């Protein structure tokens, strides 16, 4: 006898929540069959606390899916308070050693397994394609599909070594979009033929490597119709499953993101979007970007049940989705929470550094960390080179500056033979470029921690390709 539609509807939901312990409403839902949860930085203190939290959830029901949005590098949840212990994908692509990428991903997978996580929403199989792209950047392994694909496959292999399911995202590829799907609905400027030759290549590599899940992106491809891939049957069933042969779980990007909720309404539209995603071929519905409460889940369950009753959503499709979601709740391999070891991450970060000119210190420097807003995906976390160089080079002075602080930076630079200016994707921020132009009278070394962009100022420069703890440390070691 098949479970009731309401039970099946509950089983495909992966909400986020607030707090570092499971709230009562969530524990009741997990015990009653909620598919699982997605953890974010707001849910993390340290590894021991995460392990206790996942044990609390598993105490309510074995087989609950515990997902986390942990990409390493700039998008980290486990290391939200310190900066990541591994460099991000663009740095691994720059290091260009797929075996090293496998080792880094395996170290992350082992750590996640020890924390009780069953699903990691990584790696990005996107490509870094548009200079003005506001959301992918350092999260992809590169811009060339032939070069990035081996790293996507290597990451999948390493991450899944310890039983944690990997998730290739954001299908069909976000890198050519110039809008952030967190706030708007991007349209990919691609023909079907271009997608096959560019964006789909890394996803095909992930599928060949045995990736257990794929995340849909809220992206429109006009040749597939006007609906974003998450709600688009041609994208999910026709292309992802039909052409690429994917048989695992399709997970939606968060349904409350602006690309979906902005187009289809925020409350009633959330339930309708859940139905449309399932009908298109999605299995697990991520509601994780916001700290959801029980009533939001109720709205989704009610909409799904009503759609089944109306014949709009076949019961068999819902059963299939629930089964694929449940398969992501397999307990990972046994592992023990221990001190975080940054040695492998540092090795990878050092190998990724790209040096232009001759960036050498002439005495204790002034380090200017130019602050810009991180992407929504990354969120706030420790960033900056100043603290690292101050530890390694006695007499270093550090200055945290906004892009408008040119006069203060020029004044502070007086008397220093060495000045280091640290930026994060300066090419995307006109005010940062203006600051750099205003510093033209200063002989400074620039350290760029994001997707590099052009080296238009002409001075010595170090590109780290990541704002992770280990990448900043590697740059500081090089200068010291």
N, C-alpha and C positions, 0 to 999 in steps of 0.2 A: 504494500500500500504506500503510495507516494505521500511525502509530507505535505501539509497544507501550504497554499501559496504564501500565506503570511510568514510561515517558518522559513520557506525558501527565500523570500524577499529579505528577511533579516540576515540570512546567511551570505548575501552578496555585498554587504555594506562594510566599509572600512573607514570609520570616522576617526577624526582627531578628538582631542579633549584637552582640558586645562589641568595643570597640576603634576606633581611628581609621584603621586599615588593615584590609584584608580578611584574615581568618585563612585558613590553608591549606585547611581543610575547605570553607570557603565558596567559595573560588576554584575548587576541583575541582567543586563542585556547579554553579556557574554555567557552567563550561565544558561540563558534562554535560547542561545544559538546565534548570537551576533557573529558575523563572519570574522571580524578582528578589528584591529586598530592600526593607526599610523602614528608613530612617535615623531615629535619635533623637538627643537631646542628647549621649548618651554617645559618639556617633560623630563629634562635631563639635568642631573647634578654631576654624577660621575658613573663609572661602569658598575660599581657595587649597587648603587641606587637603581640603575636600569635593570640589573639582574633581579633585584628584589621586586621591582614593579612587574616584570614579565612573569615572575614566579607567582605573584599575586593574581594575575590574569589567568595563568594556566591552572591555578588552584580552583578557579571557577569552572573551567572546562578544558580538558585536554584537546589539543588540535586547533586552538584558537590561532588565527593568523596574527603575528606581531610584525608589522612592517615599520621601516624607518627610512627617512629620506637622507641617507648618508652617502654622499658621493666622494668624500675626501676633498682635500683642497679647500676652495672657498665655500663650498656647500657642505658643511659639517654639522651634525647634531651631537654626536658623542663628544666632540671637542669644542662645543660652542663657547665654553668658558676659557679656552686656552689657545685655540687655533689648531688646525688638524695635524695629526702625527704623520700624515702622508701628503705628498703633493697632489694637486688635482690632475685631471685628465690631460689638459693641454701641456702641462709640464712632462707628463709621462710620454706624450707624443713627441715632445721635443727631445727627450732622452733617447727615443727611438730604439728601445730594446724591449721587444714584446715579452721576453722571458722575465725581465725586471718588472714589467707591468703585471704579469701573472703572479709574481712573488708579492708585490705590493697589495694586489687584490686579495690574495690568500691571507695575508696578515690581517687585512680588514675583515675578511670573512671569519677568521678564527676569533677575532675580538667580538664580532657581532654574535657568533654562536655562544660564546661565553656569557654574553649579556642576555641570552634567551631570545634573540631576534630570529625570525624565520624567513623574512623577506626584506631585501634591500632594494629600494627604488633607485637602482643604478645598475649599469653605467649609462651615461648619455651616449646614444648612437647618433646624435646630431653631429653636424659639421659646423665649424666656425667659418661662415661664408660672407656675411655682410659686415662691413666695417662699422655700420651704425646699429648693428644688432644689439638690443638692450638686455638680453637675458641669457644667451648661451656663452659666448666668449670662451673663458678658460674652462668651461664645463665639458667641452668637446675635446677629442684627441687630436684635432687638426682640421684642415680644410680640404685635403686631398683624400677622397674616399678610398683610394688604393692603399694609402699609407695609414689612414686612421683605422681601417677595418681590422687589420691584425691585432691592434691594441684593444678594440672592442671585444673581439673573440677571446683574447688573452685575459681580459678583465673578467669576463663571464666565467671562464674556466677557473681562474683563481678564486673568485668569490664563492663559487658553488662547491669548491673542494671540501668545505666544512659543513655542507648541507644547507647553507643559506641560499634561498632562491634569488637569482639576479633578475633585474627588470630592465630591458633595453628601452630607452625612451628618447624623444617624444615622437612617436610614429605619426606621420611619415618623415619627420625631420624639421626642426625649428630654425636651423641656422641661417636660412636665407630670408627669414621674416624680419621686418624692421619694426614690428610692434610686439609688445610683451603681452602674451595671452593671459597673464594675470589680470590685466586691466582692459584689454581690447581684443577684438577678433582679427587675427592676422590672416592675410591672404598670401599664399606662397606663389611667387611669380615663376611658376614652373609648368611646363607641359608634362604629360605622362611620360614621354620619352626621356625628358631631362631628369625626372624623378628616378627612373630606372637606372640611368647612367650615373647619378650623383647621390641623392639622399637615401635611396633604398639599399645601396651597396653595403653600408655598415650594418643595417638591420638584417640583411641576408647573412652576413658573417656571424652575427650573434645567434641567429637561428641555427646555422650549421654547427655552432659551438654548443648547442643544447640549452640555450637560455630558457628558463622556465616561465618567464612572463615578459610581456611587452606592454608599455604604457602608451596609450593613445594621446596625441596632442590635439589641442583645440585650434586646429589650423584648417583653413579652407583651401582646397585644390579645385579650381573652377571646372576642370575636366571631370571631376567626380560629383559635381553639383554644388549647391550653395551652403550645405551644412558642414560644420567642422568635422574632422575625421572621427572624433569621439562619438558623434551621432550619425555617422555616415556608413551605411551598409556596404557600399562599394569599397570604401577604404578598409574596413575591418574584416568583412567576410569575403569580398571579392579579391582584394589585393593581398592583405596580410595573410589570410588563411589560404585563399585559392592560389594566387601566384607564388607567394613566398613559402607556402607550406607550413606555416606555424600552427602547432597543435596545443600549445600551452595556454596559460591564462592571459586574457587581455584585461589590463587594469586601466581605468580611466584616470586621466589627470583630474585634479580636484574639481568637482562639478560646480562648486560655488565661485570659481574663478570668473573674472569679468567677461572672458570670451564666450562663456556659456550663460552665466546668470545675467549678464548685461544684455544679451540678445533675447533671452527667453524668460526673463522675470526672475525675481530673487527667492520667492517663497513657494508659491504654487508651481513656478517654473522649475524648481529644484526637483520635485517629484516627477514632472513631465520629462525633464532631461534624463532622469534615472531610467524611465521607461524607454525613451528613445535610444539611449546608449545600449541597453540590454537587447532591444530589437535589432540594433545595428550589428551586434555580435560581441559587445563587451561582456565581461564576466564579473569582475570585482569593481565596485563603484567607490572611488576614493572621495571622501568628504573631509579630507584631512587638513586643508590649509587653514581653516578657522577652528576655534575651540567649540565644537558642536555640542549641543545639549540634546536631551532625549526627544524633545518635540520635533526637531528637524529630522531625526530618523523616522519618527512616526509618520511624517508627511510623505517621506519616500516609500515607506512600506505600504501606506494606504494607496498611493498612486500605482504602485506595481500590482497590488492585489486587484485594484479596480481594472487595470489594463488586462490582466489575465481573465477576469470575469467577463469583460467585454469582447474577448477574442482578439484583442489588439496585440497581446503578447502571448505566444503559445506557452503553455505550461512546460512543454518539453525544453524550450529554450531557457526558461528559468531554472529548471532542474540541471541542465547542462552547466549553466553559469555557476550555480551553487557548488556543484561537484568540482569544477576547476578552481574555484576560490578555496575550497576546503583543502585541495592538494597543496596549497602554499602554507598550510599550517603544520607541516611535518616538522617534528622536533629536530633541530640541528644537531650536529655531532657534539658529543660531550667535550667541554672545554672549561678551563678554570679562569676566572677573572684574576688578573694580575697587574702589576705595574705596566703602564704604557711604555713600550719600547720604540723610540724614534730612530734607531740606527738605520734601519732599512729605508725609511722615509727620507732621512738625510742623504743617504747614498743616492737615491733617485733624484732628489732635489739638486744636489751638486752636479749630477750628470746633465740635468736639464738646463743649467745656466748658459745663457748666450751673452758673450762679452763683445762690445764694440769699442774701438779705441783702446786706451790704456787707463782704465779706472783704478788709480792708486791713490791712497791717502798720503798727504804730506803733513803729518802731525794729527792730533786729535781733531775730529771734524765737528761741524755743525750738521745735524741730521734734521731735515725738514720733512715731516710726514704730512703730505697734503691730503686732507680728508675730503672724500666724496661719498655720497650715499651708496652703500652696497646694493646689489640687485635684490628684488623681493625674494628670490629663491635663496640667496645667501643669508640675508638678514644680518643683524649686528653680531660681530664677534671681534676679539682682539685683532688688531692689524697695525702694522707699522714696524719700521726698521730701527727706530731710535733706541728702544730698550735693549735690543740685541747688540748693537754696536757699543752702547754705553757699558755693557757688561764685558765686552771683549777689548775695548780701547779706552783706558782711563783718560779722563779729561774730555770725553765726548759730551757735547751739549745737544739736547734734543728739543725740538720745537714742533708742536702740532699746530698746523696752520690750515685755514680755509683758503679757497682759491682767491678770495678778495684781500688776502693779507700780504700783498707784494711789498708794501712799504715796510711792514714789520720784519719780513724775511730779509730784505735788503739791509735794514739796520742791524739785525742780528748777525748777518754774515760778515760785518766789519770785524777785522782782526783774526778771522779764520783763514788759514791757507787752504783748507779742504772743506767743501760744502757738498752734502749729499741730499738730493731732492728725490723723494719717494712718491710715486704716483700709482694710480689704479685706473688703467685705460684712459690715459690723458687725451687720446685722440677723440674720445666721445664727449668730452667736456670742454666747451669753448672757454669757460672761465679758467680752467686749469691751463689750457694752451696760452691764454692771455698772461697768466702768472709766469709761465716759463719764458715768454717773450720779454716780460718785464725784468727777468733775471739775466738778460743777455750780457750785462756787464760783469757778471759773476762767473768764474770758472767753476762750474759744478759738475758733479757726477750724477746722472739720473739712474734711479733704479725703478724699473717699470714692473709692476706685479700682476698686471692683467694681460689680456690679449694685446700684443705689443703695438700694433699700428705703426705708422711711419716714424723713422728716426729723423724728424725734420729739423731738430735743433742742432744737430751736428756734433755735439760733444761726446765724451765718453759715457758709456751706458751699459747697464746690466739688465737683461730681461730674465725674470724668474718664471714667468708663465703661470704663477700661482701666488696667492696671498696666504698660503698655509704657514703654520709655525715653522715647519722644516724648510720651506722655500726662503722665508725671510732670514732664517738662521744661516742657510747656505750662502746667501748674498753677503751677510755680515761677516762670515768666516772668510770669504774671498777678499773683502776689503781690508779685513784686519790682518 
